[in-house]
């Protein structure tokens, strides 16, 4: 699964999980020198080595495509006409503050796929 997010960076080096089964927020803290985080609340989202591409332009500027992210919630799936054609996407929200972070590609519509 691929995720696209606007840039936000915060270095840190610890790992902690809260128990989701007990009604507490499940939050993961990533280890590493370069950690991308929510620009609103600094919740960890992805490690630098999980960047697939930096060649994206979002609504609010430069955007990145990640191979894996944590501490997110997905919105409803919907078809959107993006620069590269029609895609089924789901908005991605921060688990902690519910800020919209970007979107997740769910599938490329057949008419947008290369021949």
N, C-alpha and C positions, 0 to 999 in steps of 0.2 A: 504494500500500500504506500502511496506517495502523498505527502502533505506539503502544502505551500504556505509559508509564513512570511510576514513582514519582519525585518531584521530587528533583533533585540538581543543584547549580549551581556552576560554577567558571569565572571569566573567564580568557581567554587570547587570544593573537594570533599563532599560528604554524601552519604547515602542513608536515607531513612524512609521507612514506610509506616503509614498509619493504617490501622485495621478497618477496612471498608465494611466488613460484616457486622461491626458493632455500631454503625451509624456515623462513624467518623469519616472525614474526608481522607481518601487514599491519595497520598502525595509522595512522589518519588523525588529524592535529591540526587542529582547526577554527580559523578566524580570526573575531574579533568581540568585542563587549563582553560579551555574555551567552552563555555556552556551558553546556549541560547535560551533566553527566558522571556516571559511576558513583560512587555514594556510598562504595564500598569502596576503589577504586584511583584514582579521578579520571580515568579514560580518557574522552576526549571522545565524546559521543553525538550531540548535535544542537545547532543554533543556535536562538536564541530565536524567530526569525521562522519557524521550522518547526513551531511549535505550532499545531495546528488547534483544540483545545479544552482548557479547564482544568476542564470540568464532569464529571469522572469521580471515582469513589471506588474506590480499590483496597483490597486486603486490609489494607494497613498505612497507610491514610490517603489523602490527596489524590493524584490521578493525572492525568497529561496525555496527550493524544493528539497524536502528531507525524506530520507528512507524510513525513518522511525521517529516518533515523538511520544512523550509521556505527559501526564497531567492535563489531558484534554477531554472535552465532551463534544460529540458530533451532533449537529443539527439535522434537520430533515433533508433527504435527498431531493434534488431538483435539477432540471435541465437548465443550463446557462449557455448563452452564446458568448464564448470567449474569443480572443484574438485568433486562436488556433482552430476555431470551429465550435460546434455544439458538443458539450460535455455534460455528463451527470456528475454533480458535485454535492458535497455537504459542507456547510459552514463548520468551522472548528472554533471552539470556545475554550478559554482558560478554565480549568476545574476550580480554581481558587476564587477569582474575581468575576468570572463569566464575561470577560472582555472578548470581543471577536478577534481572533488571531489571523484568520485566513480561511482557506477551504481545503478540502480533501478531494482528490479526483476519485470518483467511484467507478466511472467507466467512460470511455470515449465512445460517442455515438457513431454508428457505422458510416454515416455520411461525412464524418470528420476524419476518419482513419485514412492514412496514406494508402495509395493503390498497391 
